[in-house]
Amino acid sequence: MLKYIDSVPLSFFVIFSLFLGLAPFVPEPHLVEKIRMLLNGELEKTIDIFDLLMHATPWVLLVVKLALMFNSKKSATDSDH
């Protein structure tokens, strides 16, 4: 799975995060709404939990991609020494 994520361009994850991760944009992004509900202890309905997972997944994948990129640069730098 990590090899597949590593093979996908970073731009895909950025676009995926901005559009699906923040949709709908008006009145506020669902991800922001669901995180607020979670912090307030109001995230109880199954559909809301699913919605949080769906809108957070692109951001999680983006973080994994960035971590893989950082790790590969770090290991390339370490092997130079």
KOLKOLFI-119196 format. One record per residue (C-alpha): residue number from 1; residue in one letter; chain; x, y, z. Coordinates in steps of 0.2 Angstrom, whole numbers, plus 5000, padded with zeros to 4 digits. Layout:
BEGIN
REC pos code unit east north   up
REC NUM    a    A    X     Y    Z
...
//
This chain:
BEGIN
REC pos code unit east north   up
REC   1    m    A 5000  5000 5000
REC   2    l    A 5014  5012 5004
REC   3    k    A 5023  5009 4988
REC   4    y    A 5007  5013 4979
REC   5    i    A 5005  5029 4989
REC   6    d    A 5023  5033 4985
REC   7    s    A 5020  5031 4966
REC   8    v    A 5006  5043 4965
REC   9    p    A 5011  5061 4962
REC  10    l    A 5010  5074 4977
REC  11    s    A 4999  5085 4966
REC  12    f    A 4985  5072 4966
REC  13    f    A 4984  5071 4985
REC  14    v    A 4984  5090 4986
REC  15    i    A 4970  5092 4974
REC  16    f    A 4961  5077 4982
REC  17    s    A 4962  5085 4999
REC  18    l    A 4957  5102 4994
REC  19    f    A 4941  5096 4984
REC  20    l    A 4935  5081 4993
REC  21    g    A 4942  5085 5009
REC  22    l    A 4934  5102 5010
REC  23    a    A 4918  5099 5000
REC  24    p    A 4905  5107 5001
REC  25    f    A 4913  5123 5003
REC  26    v    A 4898  5133 5008
REC  27    p    A 4892  5136 5022
REC  28    e    A 4908  5128 5029
REC  29    p    A 4918  5112 5025
REC  30    h    A 4911  5096 5031
REC  31    l    A 4927  5091 5038
REC  32    v    A 4928  5107 5049
REC  33    e    A 4910  5104 5054
REC  34    k    A 4913  5086 5059
REC  35    i    A 4929  5089 5069
REC  36    r    A 4919  5103 5078
REC  37    m    A 4905  5090 5082
REC  38    l    A 4918  5077 5087
REC  39    l    A 4927  5090 5099
REC  40    n    A 4910  5094 5106
REC  41    g    A 4905  5076 5109
REC  42    e    A 4890  5078 5096
REC  43    l    A 4897  5065 5083
REC  44    e    A 4885  5051 5087
REC  45    k    A 4875  5047 5071
REC  46    t    A 4883  5034 5060
REC  47    i    A 4881  5045 5044
REC  48    d    A 4891  5059 5053
REC  49    i    A 4905  5047 5058
REC  50    f    A 4906  5040 5040
REC  51    d    A 4906  5058 5033
REC  52    l    A 4921  5062 5045
REC  53    l    A 4930  5047 5039
REC  54    m    A 4926  5051 5020
REC  55    h    A 4932  5069 5021
REC  56    a    A 4947  5066 5032
REC  57    t    A 4954  5051 5021
REC  58    p    A 4962  5063 5008
REC  59    w    A 4971  5073 5022
REC  60    v    A 4977  5057 5030
REC  61    l    A 4984  5051 5013
REC  62    l    A 4992  5068 5010
REC  63    v    A 5001  5067 5027
REC  64    v    A 5006  5049 5023
REC  65    k    A 5013  5054 5006
REC  66    l    A 5022  5069 5014
REC  67    a    A 5030  5057 5027
REC  68    l    A 5036  5045 5014
REC  69    m    A 5043  5059 5004
REC  70    f    A 5052  5066 5019
REC  71    n    A 5058  5049 5024
REC  72    s    A 5065  5045 5007
REC  73    k    A 5074  5062 5006
REC  74    k    A 5081  5059 5024
REC  75    s    A 5087  5041 5020
REC  76    a    A 5095  5048 5004
REC  77    t    A 5104  5061 5014
REC  78    d    A 5110  5049 5027
REC  79    s    A 5117  5037 5014
REC  80    d    A 5127  5051 5006
REC  81    h    A 5137  5053 5023
//
